[in-house]
């Protein structure tokens, strides 16, 4: 009997501790997504998404809190009075901004966020077509609960390198760097789903325009070295009507030079590799015809990459950071004399893409 009591008392203490921990968790509201939208009178509409797990339920739900305030900090203080949980920002993963707010500039909002030491500087920066509030304040039938759906959709897109992952600290770093302008992924509601709809291009902290999804592959090749990806191209000729590649990898080099007249040139060379996933056309890819496809793809990527760069120059947004390379080439003193914002649209850009087929899939093996 004495031994039984000795075992029973520690067990009670252990169970008591678990109950106490559970009660503490139920009293805390871990903010995982925050949405910010434009509001009149120099204010913003702030929406917070807090996952709630009940004792008797495995699924739980998302508690949604919304208010209009002068800053994100003021909004959090006001919203804390509307919930039974203590709001904490340590788990904040996604910062969603409506495009209408982004058109007025994000600096003021981000200042407040950056000053909060509890918020991770690795939170994702996302823009939304329509109100960001609408993205997280609804259910998507056939998908996980909203908080998980948004998070998993973004993580998948980032991991596949379909769109660059832009974190809070990267956006702010690029904002302060004179040699590059910030970018962000854009998402929107499509029926009962969410989808990535393009890449937002900023001038400093102000949203300027968006690259559509059809141009994201060319932007990615210009912006960073690719390690993976899956892309489809329609060439619209009899020999090669359409072709899809996966396992895309690429490397790019950017060199800056000045000609005899002092005009700046940016020479961009990229080497791209891909495996054939699907092909519609008259060529036999298992023969020397593959060289024809590589030549066509090289010209296609070069042409469309230059078109994307021309689009960015037209809107005066240096989204791939050509200014960084110009600064390194000219040196600090000459860079300081240069008005990069004025010079950038006139830079002569040349893209030389070299495409190589790695393999042709199981069909040709």
N, C-alpha and C positions, 0 to 999 in steps of 0.2 A: 504493500500500500504506500509506503514511504517513497519507493522508487517511482510509482505512478504519479504521485504528487509532484515530484521533482521534474518529471517530464511535462506535466500538465501546465505548470506555472509559466515556463518559458514559451510554451505554445500560445498561451493567452497573450503574452506580451508581444509575440510576433504578429499574431492576428490583429491585435490592437494597433500596431504600427502600420500594417497594410491599410487598415481602415482609415487611419489618420492621413496617410499619403493620398488615398483616393479622395478624401474630403478636400484636401488641399488642391488637387488637380481640378476638381469640380468647381472650385472657386476662382480659378484663373482662366482668363480668356486670351489664348495665344493667337494674336493677329497673324494670319498667313498671307492675306492679300489686302491691298489698299487701293481704292479707285478714286481718282481725282478728276472733277469736271468743272467746266467754266460756270460761273454764277454771276449775276449782276452786282454792281456796286463794289467791284474789285475784290470779290469773294470767290470761294470755290465750294463745290459740293463734294463732300468727302464720304466715302462708303467703305466700311471695314467688314471683312469676312472672317468669322471666327468659327472654326470647327468645334462642334459640341458632341461629346461621346457620353451617352447615358449609361448608367450601370446595367440596365436590363437590355440594352440594344447594342449590337455590334456595328450597325451602320452609322447611327448618329445623324446629325444634320448640321447645316451651316447657319449660324446666327448672323444676320445682316443688320448693320447699324448705319444710318445715314443722317447727315446733318450739313447745313451750310454755315461756313465760318470763314474768318479772315486768314487762317493759316491751318496747316495740318496739325500743329501742336494744340492750337485752340480747339480744333475739332475733336481731337482725342480726349481732351479734358471734358468737353461737353458730353461726348458719347459715353464716357465712363459713368455718367449719372443715369444712363438709360439701360444699363445691364447689371445683372447680379454678380457678374464676374469682374475681377480686377484685370484691366487690360494691360498686356505686356507685348512689346514689339520684338522680342528676341528671336521669334520664329518667322518674321516677315520675309517672304520669298519673292513676291511679285508686286511691283509698283505699276499700276495701270493708269494711263493718262488719256483722257479724251482729246481728240485732235483739236477741238475748238479751244480748249485750255492751252494746248501746246502752241497754238498760233500766237498766243499772248506772251509766251516765254515760260520756261520751267525753273528759272534760277531761284525765284523767291521760294517756291515750294521745296526745292532741293536744299536750299540753305537751311531750312528748318529741320529737314530730315537728317542732313549731315551732322548737325549739332547734337543729335540724339545718340549718345554712345551705345544705346541698347539695340539700335537698328544695324543689321549687317550691311556692310558696304558691298556685299556680294548679292544683293537683291537684284532681280531682273527688272530692266526698264522696258515697258511695253506700251505702245500706243494703240488706241482703239478707234475704229470707225464707228461713229455714233457715240453715245455716252459710255464711259467706262463702267458706270453704275449698272447699266443694263447687262453688261457681260457677266457680272458676278451675282446679280440679283434675280436669277432665274434658274430653273432646272432644265436639263437637257436629257430628254427621254432616250433611253438606250445607252447612256454614257454614265460613268461614275458620278458621284455627287460633284457639284460645280467646282468646289475648291480643288478636288483631286483632278478633275477633267482639265481645268486650265493649266494646272501645274504639269501634268503628264504630257499634255499636248505640246507645251513649250519645251520640256526636257527632250522629247523625241525629236522635235525639229532642230534643236541645238546639237544633239548628239549626232544626227545625220548630216550636220553642217548644211542644211537647207537654207538656213539664215544665220547670220552671226549672232552669238550670244553677247548681249551688251549688259554689263553689270553697272550698278550705281557708280562705283568708283571709276569705271572706264568712261562712262558718259561725262562725269565731272572732269576727269583728266583731259579728255578731248575738248571739252568746253574751254578750258584754260590754255590749251595748246594752240598757238597761232597757226600751226602747220597742218591742222586737220579739224574738220567739223564733226560733231556727234551724229550718230545714227541710232535707230531703234527698230525692232520688229513691230509690224502692225498686224493686229488680228481683228476679226469682225464676226458677227453672228450671221450664219448662212442657214436659214430654215431652222432646224432643230440641232444644228451643229455649230461648232466654232471652226474657223479656218484662218491660216496665215494669209494675209492679202497683200503683203509687200514690205518694203523697207522704207521707213521714214527718214528723210534727209533734213538736217537742221542747219541753220546758219547761226552759230553760237548756240543759244538755248532756245531759239525760235524755230518752230516747224515751218518748213518751206514747201516741200512737195513729197511725193511718194513714188518710189520705183515699183511698178507692178510685178506680179509673181513671175511673168515670162522673162523678166530681165534679171531676176535674182541670181541665176547661175552665173551670168557674166559679171555681175557685181561681186559675187563671192570670189571668183577667180582673180579679180583685180584687187580685192580687199585683203585677202589672206591666202596662205598655202592651204590647199584642200587635202584632207586625208581620206575622205570617203564622200559618197553622194550618189544620187541616181537622177539622170537627166535625160529628157527626150528632145530631139531636134527634128524639125520638119524642113527639109531642104527644097522640096517642090521641084525636083527634076526627075526625069524618067529613070535614070540610073539609081538614084538614091532618094526615094520619096520621103521616108522617115526612118529614124534610127534612134534606139534608146540604149544608153550606157548605164552601167552601175559600177561600183568600186572605183569611182572617180578620184584620182589624186592629181595634184598639180603643185608646181613651184613657179614663182614669178620673181623677176628681178626688174628694178626700176633704176634707170640711169638718167641723170639730168645733164644737159649740155647747152651751151650758148653758141649760136652761129656767128658769122662775121658781122652781122648787122645787130647783134646783141639780143636776138629773139631767143627766148627760152624754149627748149624742146625736152619732152619727156619720152624716152624710149622704154617701152614696157615689153619684156620678153617673158612669155610663159610657156612652160612645157606641161602638157596635160596627158594623162593616161586614163584609159577606161576599158571596161570589158563589155562586149556586145551582149545586150539582154534581149533586144528585139530588132528585127530589120525588115523593111519592106522596100524592095527595089529589084533591079535586074542583075546587079553585080553578084559574083560568087566570092564571098569574103574569105573562103579558104584558099584562094589563089592569089595571084599578083594583083587582083582587083582591090585587095585591101588597101594597097598604096593609094589608089584613087580616092577611096573613102577618107583616108587620113588627110590627103591634100584638100579635099572638099571641106572637111571638118576644121582644119587649120584656118582656112580662109573664112569660114562661117564664124568661128569664134573671134577671130581678129576683127572682122567687120562689125559684129554686134557689140563687142567690147568697146570699140571706138565710138559707136553710137551712144552707148550708156555714158561714157565719159563726156561726150559732147552735150548730152542732156544735163549732166551735173554742172558743166561749165556755163551752160545757158542760164541756170538758176543760181550761179555763183556759190555753189556748195562744194567744198573740197572734201568729199566724204571718204576718199581712199587715202588721203594724207599725202598728196603730192608735195605740199608745202614743207613737210618734214625732210624730204629728199632734196628739195631746192635749198633749204636752210643748211643742210649738211654740205652741199656742194659749194655754196657761195661763201660760207663762213659767217660768223656772228655779225661782224661789222657791216658787211655788205647786205646781209639779211635785214638788219635794222633800218637800212636806208630804203629798202624795197617796200613798196605798198603792195603786199601780197594779194589783198582783196581786189585791188585794181588789176594786178598783173595776171592773176589766175585764169580768167576767162580767155586770155589771149595765148596761153601756153599751147604750143603745137605738140599734140599727143600722137604717138605712133605705137600701135600694138602689133607685135609679131608672135602669133600663137603657133605652137608646134604640137600637133596631136598624134598620139600613138595608140594603136589598138593593142591591149595586153593579151586578150584571148577572145574567142568567139562563142563561149558557152559550151554546154554539153553537146549541142546539135552538131557541131563541127569537129568534136574531139574524136 
